[in-house]
Amino acid sequence: MSRFNEQEVGFLQEHLLGRLATTGKSAKPHVVPIRYHFDPEHEVIKIGGRSLEGRGQERLYIRHLKVNPQAALVVDDVPDPQTWQPRGILIKGTTVLHTEGGAVLGPGFGPNWIEIVPDFATAWGIDAPAL
């Protein structure tokens, strides 16, 4: 049985930007915009980047995921600001940190990447046609 229906798969494939939420030892949430790739065959989210390091150290969300591998990703938009009917999908799951293979996720991306294995997903408004 598939975790995502046809509309959810389409929505995830047509978007590139989401917001990743993590928590570390302090349990204080941290949210960052990220570029992602949805792999419909394996039903996972792949996150890479030019560098998962910043200012000489690992990015905060990477440090968080090493302490607590649970994460949430929101992908959303508002196709018509006049009617203001947002649509989106929330995905929660366990992350896996990879140290090679990330270069295939985008031009100039480094070897490190994150995989989110969903255990929860809910969507809103994506069954309405985009304007």
DADAGI-V249699 format. One record per residue. RES is the residue in three letters. PHI is phi as a letter, one per 40 degrees, with the letter a starting at -180 (NA if undefined). D_FIRST is the distance of its C-alpha to the first C-alpha in Angstrom with 1 decimal. Layout:
RES,PHI,D_FIRST
RES,PHI,D_FIRST
//
This chain:
MET,NA,0.0
SER,c,3.8
ARG,c,6.6
PHE,b,9.0
ASN,c,9.9
GLU,d,12.5
GLN,c,15.4
GLU,c,14.4
VAL,d,13.9
GLY,c,17.3
PHE,c,19.0
LEU,c,18.2
GLN,c,19.4
GLU,c,22.5
HIS,b,23.7
LEU,b,25.3
LEU,b,26.6
GLY,a,25.1
ARG,b,26.6
LEU,c,25.8
ALA,b,26.8
THR,b,27.8
THR,b,30.2
GLY,b,32.5
LYS,d,35.1
SER,c,36.7
ALA,g,33.4
LYS,c,34.6
PRO,c,31.8
HIS,b,32.2
VAL,b,30.6
VAL,b,31.0
PRO,c,30.1
ILE,a,28.2
ARG,c,27.0
TYR,b,23.4
HIS,b,21.2
PHE,c,17.5
ASP,b,15.8
PRO,c,12.9
GLU,c,12.3
HIS,b,12.0
GLU,f,11.1
VAL,b,14.4
ILE,b,17.6
LYS,b,20.8
ILE,b,24.2
GLY,b,27.4
GLY,a,30.9
ARG,c,34.4
SER,a,35.1
LEU,c,33.3
GLU,b,36.8
GLY,a,39.2
ARG,f,43.0
GLY,g,43.1
GLN,a,40.4
GLU,c,36.6
ARG,c,35.2
LEU,d,34.8
TYR,c,31.0
ILE,c,30.9
ARG,c,33.3
HIS,c,31.2
LEU,c,28.0
LYS,c,30.1
VAL,c,31.1
ASN,b,27.8
PRO,c,24.7
GLN,c,22.9
ALA,a,22.8
ALA,b,21.8
LEU,b,21.6
VAL,b,22.6
VAL,b,22.6
ASP,a,24.6
ASP,a,27.3
VAL,b,29.8
PRO,c,30.0
ASP,b,33.1
PRO,c,35.5
GLN,c,37.5
THR,c,34.9
TRP,f,33.3
GLN,b,29.8
PRO,c,27.7
ARG,a,24.1
GLY,i,21.7
ILE,a,18.8
LEU,b,19.0
ILE,b,17.0
LYS,b,17.9
GLY,i,17.3
THR,c,19.2
THR,b,21.2
VAL,b,22.3
LEU,c,25.7
HIS,b,26.4
THR,b,30.0
GLU,a,29.6
GLY,g,27.8
GLY,c,27.9
ALA,c,30.4
VAL,c,27.8
LEU,c,26.4
GLY,i,29.5
PRO,c,33.2
GLY,g,35.3
PHE,c,32.5
GLY,c,33.3
PRO,c,31.6
ASN,c,30.0
TRP,a,26.6
ILE,b,24.0
GLU,b,20.3
ILE,b,18.3
VAL,c,15.1
PRO,c,13.6
ASP,b,13.1
PHE,a,13.9
ALA,a,14.0
THR,a,15.9
ALA,b,17.5
TRP,a,20.7
GLY,g,22.6
ILE,c,20.5
ASP,c,20.1
ALA,c,23.9
PRO,c,25.4
ALA,c,27.1
LEU,c,30.9
//
